[in-house]
Amino acid sequence: MSVHPTEQHATSLTPAGARFRKILVGFDGSAGARRALAQALRLATSDGATVHVLTVIEHLPRYAATVSEMDDALAEAERQVALLQAEARRAADLARVPIESVRRAGHPAKTLVDYAREGGFDLLVLGHAGHSSVWGSFLGTTCDKVVRHAPCSVLIVR
């Protein structure tokens, strides 16, 4: 039996044929990340999956002149992450999907892959274009790196 793409129902299946149960979303507040979160929430609704939203704090000063400069930078990063996580919670509340918000410091691709491995996720959802710089075109984007190293299926949302 062949199914036309418009006739498919909302249930998503892992490559092994089971429903997704544990979904991780990389969320940096970009338009792509917002689309990825929306897609993950739709999948969670249809599959009854749990959703974790991971925000990675990447840009911390490496050579602060004073301790107070470092403290100020950390406080600003935490403030930004709190705003992003509140945005994700509002979207989840509208979709009636409970989420767990997590923040970690580090390199985005490595942190996403490590967290996916540690948490035993079966799907990692990312937006196609996040806040990568122009250098992403030359060095590879976060998505490129995650797809190569993720321990689970990866869904890139455009």
C-alpha positions in Angstrom: 0.0 0.0 0.0 1.4 3.4 -0.9 0.6 6.5 1.1 0.6 9.9 -0.5 2.6 12.4 1.6 -0.6 14.4 2.3 -2.4 11.4 3.6 0.2 10.5 6.2 -1.0 10.8 9.8 0.9 12.7 12.5 2.6 9.7 14.1 6.3 9.7 13.7 8.4 6.6 13.8 12.0 6.0 14.7 14.1 4.2 12.1 13.4 1.0 14.1 9.6 1.6 13.7 8.9 2.7 17.3 7.5 6.1 18.2 9.8 8.8 19.4 9.7 8.9 23.2 12.4 11.4 24.2 13.1 14.5 22.1 15.8 17.0 22.6 15.6 20.5 21.0 18.5 22.8 20.6 17.2 26.3 21.3 19.1 29.5 20.7 16.2 31.9 20.1 16.8 32.1 16.3 14.0 31.8 13.8 15.2 28.3 12.9 15.3 27.2 16.5 11.7 28.5 17.0 10.6 26.4 14.0 12.4 23.4 15.4 10.7 23.8 18.8 7.3 24.1 17.1 8.0 20.8 15.2 9.3 19.0 18.3 6.1 20.1 20.2 3.9 18.7 17.3 5.8 15.4 17.4 5.5 15.2 21.2 1.8 15.8 21.0 1.3 13.0 18.5 3.7 10.6 20.0 3.3 11.3 23.7 7.1 12.1 23.9 8.9 14.0 26.5 10.7 17.2 25.4 13.9 18.7 26.7 14.9 22.2 25.5 18.7 22.8 25.7 20.2 26.3 25.5 23.9 26.4 25.3 25.8 29.4 26.7 28.7 29.9 24.3 30.1 33.4 24.4 31.7 33.9 27.7 34.7 36.2 28.0 37.9 34.1 27.9 40.2 36.9 29.2 38.3 39.1 31.5 40.3 42.0 32.9 38.6 41.8 36.3 36.5 39.3 38.2 33.6 41.7 38.0 33.7 41.7 34.2 33.4 37.9 34.3 30.6 38.1 36.8 28.8 40.7 34.6 29.1 38.6 31.5 27.9 35.5 33.3 24.9 37.4 34.7 24.0 38.7 31.2 24.3 35.2 29.7 22.0 33.8 32.4 19.5 36.6 31.9 19.4 35.9 28.1 19.1 32.1 28.7 16.2 32.7 31.2 14.4 34.8 28.5 14.9 32.0 25.9 13.7 29.3 28.3 10.6 31.4 29.2 9.8 31.7 25.5 10.1 27.9 25.1 7.9 27.3 28.1 5.2 29.7 26.7 5.3 27.8 23.4 5.1 24.4 25.2 2.2 25.7 27.4 0.2 26.7 24.3 0.9 23.3 22.8 0.0 21.6 26.2 3.3 19.8 26.2 5.4 19.7 29.4 9.1 20.4 28.8 12.3 20.4 30.7 14.5 23.4 30.1 18.2 22.9 30.5 21.2 25.3 30.2 24.8 24.3 29.7 27.9 26.2 28.9 30.2 25.1 26.1 30.6 24.6 22.4 27.0 24.2 20.9 27.6 21.2 18.7 29.6 19.2 21.3 27.2 20.2 24.1 24.2 19.1 22.2 25.8 15.7 21.2 27.0 15.1 24.7 23.6 15.9 26.3 21.8 13.7 23.7 24.1 10.8 24.6 23.9 11.3 28.4 20.1 11.6 28.3 19.4 8.6 25.9 17.4 10.7 23.5 16.0 9.1 20.4 15.5 12.4 18.4 17.4 15.7 18.4 15.7 18.6 16.6 17.5 21.6 15.4 16.7 24.6 13.2 18.6 24.7 9.9 20.1 28.2 10.5 20.8 29.5 14.0 23.1 32.2 15.2 26.1 30.8 13.4 28.5 33.4 12.0 29.7 33.7 8.5 32.5 31.3 9.4 29.8 28.6 9.6 29.9 28.5 5.8 33.5 27.6 5.8 34.0 25.6 9.0 30.7 23.9 9.1 27.5 24.8 11.0 26.3 23.5 14.3 23.9 21.3 12.4 26.7 19.8 10.2 28.6 18.8 13.3 25.6 17.5 15.2 24.5 15.4 12.3 27.9 13.8 12.0 28.3 13.0 15.7 24.8 12.6 17.2 24.0 9.2 18.9 20.4 9.4 17.8 18.3 10.5 14.8 18.5 14.2 14.0 15.7 16.3 12.4 16.8 19.5 10.8 13.8 21.9 10.4 13.9 24.6 7.7 
